Amino acid sequence: MKQFCKLLVFLVVIFQVLSCDKKKTDTAIKKFESNKTSDKAAIVKVNNEVDDFSFPVDSTLQVKILRTEVFHNDEVEQNFDKKVWFGLFKKDNVYTLSQTQVFIKSVNDPIVDENEEDKTGWEITTSIKDTCIVLIEKKPYLSNREVWNIKVPANLADNEDFEFNYKNIEYTLFAFVKKRKERVDSEWIEVSDYSLYLRAYENGKETKTLLVAKKNIDERFIEIVFAGDIDGDGKLDLIIDTSNHYNVSRPTLYLSKPASEEKKIIKPVGVFTTVGC
């Protein structure tokens, strides 16, 4: 069983990395952004033209992020304890961004290790004991401060949208998804072609950005983990678990400040992919 888990850990990570490439993703996004038809027609067109379309692509996201937990050996880079980290912490419903020490300890991995004496896993902890939402490697736009957050739905299904105002900017989160019965006589619903978008109205101008697109959904729905101003520019940032597989966790960091250089409202910059058994 443990050998099987080792193999599964390796295969899942490789599959997710190779499921698409940047060229196909860029092509699909350009096709979507240039399409003048309705939102729904546009994403159907994209998914039909690029069968393995998936966004974002992990390999293109360069900002290192991390979580506090026990992870498999190959999920934590060896130099992570040498980096300077900022943590997004929560205490009594108040979120703060604070520079913190990160400790990486070799521990037993109960899923992979053959014996209790083996220690191939890594336990990540911080010097700050509040609940850690995510750790982000030090960047010029990060500083110690309170982070103003806003509650948004964790999941959005087909034809659902959520409108809200954040720091005088009108935002809308909306999603499309294809659903069909597994069989005519079955109650089981298959979900595919999921896409999540963010629309912003600022100074009379509308901007729309693709956040997540997955061709297939395997018993795991895209989840919005956090919404608030992480990079300090007064605009919305997001943390979204972009995993579409029940055995994979993929918290992905979306920031507005790096996106402004590309005249976008937000862009994915970092991801931390881990698997269970």
C-alpha positions as a printed Julia matrix, in Angstrom:
277×3 Matrix{Float64}:
   0.0    0.0     0.0
   2.78   2.43    0.9
   4.62   1.69   -2.35
   1.39   2.38   -4.21
   1.03   5.74   -2.41
   4.56   6.71   -3.34
   3.84   5.96   -6.97
   0.53   7.86   -6.81
   2.2   10.94   -5.29
   4.71  11.0    -8.14
   2.2   10.37  -10.91
  -0.32  12.98   -9.73
   2.29  15.74   -9.59
   3.73  14.82  -12.99
   0.26  14.61  -14.54
  -0.75  18.05  -13.24
   2.45  19.68  -14.55
   2.24  18.06  -17.98
  -1.49  18.41  -18.48
  -0.96  21.55  -20.51
   1.75  23.92  -21.68
   2.09  27.66  -21.63
   1.74  28.05  -25.39
  -1.68  26.42  -25.42
  -2.75  28.42  -22.4
  -1.68  31.73  -23.91
  -3.51  30.85  -27.12
  -6.69  29.98  -25.28
  -6.64  33.17  -23.21
  -6.09  35.31  -26.29
  -9.0   33.64  -28.02
 -11.18  34.3   -25.02
 -10.17  37.95  -24.59
 -10.74  38.73  -28.28
 -14.14  37.09  -28.41
 -16.97  39.63  -28.55
 -19.8   37.19  -27.89
 -21.33  36.48  -24.5
 -19.16  35.29  -21.63
 -20.59  31.8   -21.7
 -20.21  31.38  -25.44
 -16.61  32.53  -25.2
 -15.54  29.96  -22.63
 -17.35  27.14  -24.43
 -15.42  28.13  -27.55
 -12.13  28.08  -25.65
 -12.71  24.68  -24.08
 -13.78  23.12  -27.37
 -10.72  24.38  -29.19
  -8.16  23.35  -26.56
  -9.12  19.99  -25.1
  -6.52  19.98  -22.34
  -6.89  23.68  -21.48
  -6.04  24.4   -17.87
  -5.32  27.72  -16.18
  -3.25  28.79  -14.37
  -0.16  26.78  -15.33
   1.87  25.96  -12.22
   5.25  26.13  -13.94
   4.73  29.8   -14.9
   4.11  31.02  -11.34
   7.39  32.21   -9.85
   6.52  33.51   -6.36
   7.16  30.84   -3.72
   4.35  30.19   -1.28
   3.99  27.63    1.49
   1.62  26.35    4.17
   2.12  25.1     7.72
   1.57  21.35    7.92
   3.39  18.05    7.33
   4.3   17.44    3.69
   5.92  14.75    1.57
   9.66  14.94    0.97
   9.5   16.24   -2.61
   6.92  18.94   -1.87
   9.21  21.26    0.11
  12.29  22.77   -1.5
  15.54  22.41    0.44
  16.27  26.15    0.51
  12.87  27.16    1.87
  14.25  27.62    5.4
  16.81  30.1     4.01
  14.18  32.42    2.57
  12.55  35.39    4.31
   8.82  34.78    4.66
   5.7   36.82    5.29
   2.69  35.03    6.68
  -0.98  35.88    6.29
  -2.28  35.15    9.79
  -5.72  35.12   11.37
  -6.56  35.78   15.0
 -10.06  36.54   16.32
 -11.32  37.29   12.79
  -8.53  39.82   12.22
  -6.04  39.16    9.42
  -2.47  40.44    9.52
   0.51  40.18    7.21
   3.66  39.69    9.28
   7.25  38.73    8.65
   7.89  35.46   10.44
  10.52  32.82   10.99
   9.79  29.53    9.26
  11.01  26.27   10.76
  11.36  23.1     8.71
  11.69  19.87   10.69
  12.27  16.34    9.42
   9.41  14.12   10.63
   7.78  10.77    9.94
   5.53  10.76    6.89
   2.7    8.39    7.91
   1.59   7.95    4.31
   4.9    7.15    2.65
   7.41   6.01    5.29
   7.72   2.23    5.71
   8.67   2.4     9.39
   7.86   4.76   12.26
  11.58   5.49   12.6
  11.78   6.82    9.04
  11.59  10.6     8.67
  11.18  11.59    5.05
   8.44  14.16    5.66
   8.75  17.86    6.44
   6.84  19.73    9.14
   6.46  23.47    8.54
   5.88  25.77   11.52
   6.29  29.5    12.18
   7.42  31.68   15.07
   3.97  33.32   15.07
   1.4   30.98   16.58
  -1.75  32.5    15.07
  -3.57  30.56   12.36
  -1.5   30.75    9.19
  -3.44  31.01    5.93
  -0.4   31.11    3.66
   3.3   31.93    3.69
   4.72  34.13    0.91
   8.39  34.69    0.17
   9.53  38.27    0.8
   8.69  40.72   -1.98
   9.02  44.55   -2.1
   5.23  44.99   -1.93
   4.82  42.99    1.32
   4.95  44.71    4.72
   3.79  44.17    8.29
   0.23  45.43    8.53
  -3.41  44.52    9.08
  -5.14  43.12    6.0
  -8.68  44.23    5.29
 -10.58  41.19    4.04
 -14.05  40.64    2.6
 -16.23  37.54    2.75
 -17.01  35.93   -0.59
 -18.58  32.54   -1.38
 -16.12  29.66   -1.18
 -17.61  28.04   -4.29
 -19.45  29.37   -7.32
 -21.39  27.1    -9.66
 -22.85  27.59  -13.13
 -24.67  30.88  -13.75
 -23.88  32.07  -10.24
 -22.3   35.45   -9.67
 -21.38  37.44   -6.59
 -21.25  41.23   -6.75
 -19.45  43.23   -4.07
 -17.69  46.52   -3.44
 -14.15  46.45   -2.11
 -12.41  49.76   -1.41
 -14.65  51.65   -3.85
 -14.19  49.22   -6.72
 -17.15  47.15   -7.92
 -16.26  43.5    -8.42
 -18.16  40.49   -9.7
 -17.07  36.86   -9.33
 -18.83  34.55  -11.78
 -18.46  30.97  -12.95
 -19.47  28.62  -15.74
 -19.56  24.84  -15.53
 -20.87  22.03  -17.67
 -23.03  19.42  -15.91
 -24.55  16.19  -17.15
 -25.83  12.95  -15.71
 -23.38  10.08  -15.71
 -26.17   7.93  -17.18
 -29.77   8.65  -18.03
 -30.95   6.64  -15.03
 -28.24   7.88  -12.67
 -28.41  10.58  -10.0
 -24.66  11.13  -10.23
 -23.79  14.43  -11.95
 -20.55  14.77  -13.88
 -18.93  18.23  -13.81
 -16.52  19.54  -16.44
 -15.36  22.69  -18.23
 -15.25  24.81  -15.09
 -14.23  28.46  -15.42
 -14.08  31.22  -12.81
 -13.79  34.92  -13.65
 -13.37  38.26  -11.92
 -14.87  41.44  -13.37
 -14.03  44.9   -12.02
 -15.58  48.33  -12.62
 -13.24  51.21  -11.8
 -13.49  54.8   -13.04
 -16.15  53.8   -15.53
 -13.99  51.08  -17.09
 -14.75  47.36  -17.07
 -11.98  44.79  -16.91
 -12.52  41.03  -16.96
  -9.96  38.4   -16.0
  -9.94  34.61  -16.15
  -8.98  33.2   -12.74
  -9.33  29.43  -13.15
 -10.19  27.05  -15.98
 -10.29  23.28  -15.66
 -11.44  20.83  -18.31
 -12.21  18.09  -15.79
 -13.38  18.09  -12.17
 -12.62  14.97  -10.11
 -14.65  15.18   -6.9
 -13.01  18.47   -5.96
 -14.47  21.91   -6.61
 -12.49  25.12   -6.98
 -12.5   26.96   -3.62
 -11.89  30.62   -2.81
  -9.86  30.61    0.41
  -9.29  34.33    1.02
 -10.22  37.7    -0.47
  -8.56  40.94    0.64
  -5.7   43.37    0.0
  -2.51  41.35    0.53
  -0.05  43.45   -1.49
  -1.14  46.81   -0.05
  -2.26  48.63   -3.2
  -5.89  49.08   -2.12
  -7.23  46.49   -4.58
  -8.54  42.96   -4.29
  -6.2   39.99   -4.01
  -7.25  36.35   -3.78
  -6.11  32.96   -2.59
  -7.87  30.2    -4.51
  -7.41  26.46   -4.17
  -7.33  25.7    -7.89
  -7.17  21.92   -7.5
  -9.63  19.9    -9.54
  -8.64  16.54   -7.99
  -9.86  15.22   -4.64
  -6.35  14.08   -3.63
  -4.55  17.32   -4.53
  -4.32  20.69   -2.77
  -3.23  23.69   -4.83
  -3.53  27.06   -3.03
  -2.77  29.71   -5.62
  -1.93  33.35   -4.88
  -3.48  36.08   -7.07
  -2.21  39.64   -6.67
  -3.28  42.94   -8.19
  -0.04  44.93   -7.86
   2.09  42.73  -10.18
  -0.89  42.61  -12.58
  -1.05  46.39  -12.94
   2.1   46.35  -15.09
   0.14  44.29  -17.62
  -2.96  46.49  -17.28
  -4.87  43.66  -15.63
  -6.82  43.7   -12.39
  -5.26  40.56  -10.94
  -2.94  37.7   -11.91
  -1.76  34.38  -10.44
   1.8   34.65   -9.14
   2.44  31.65   -6.87
   1.22  28.14   -6.12
   1.97  25.35   -3.66
   0.88  21.92   -4.89
   0.66  18.96   -2.53
  -0.98  15.55   -2.61
  -2.49  13.29    0.01
  -2.09   9.51   -0.18
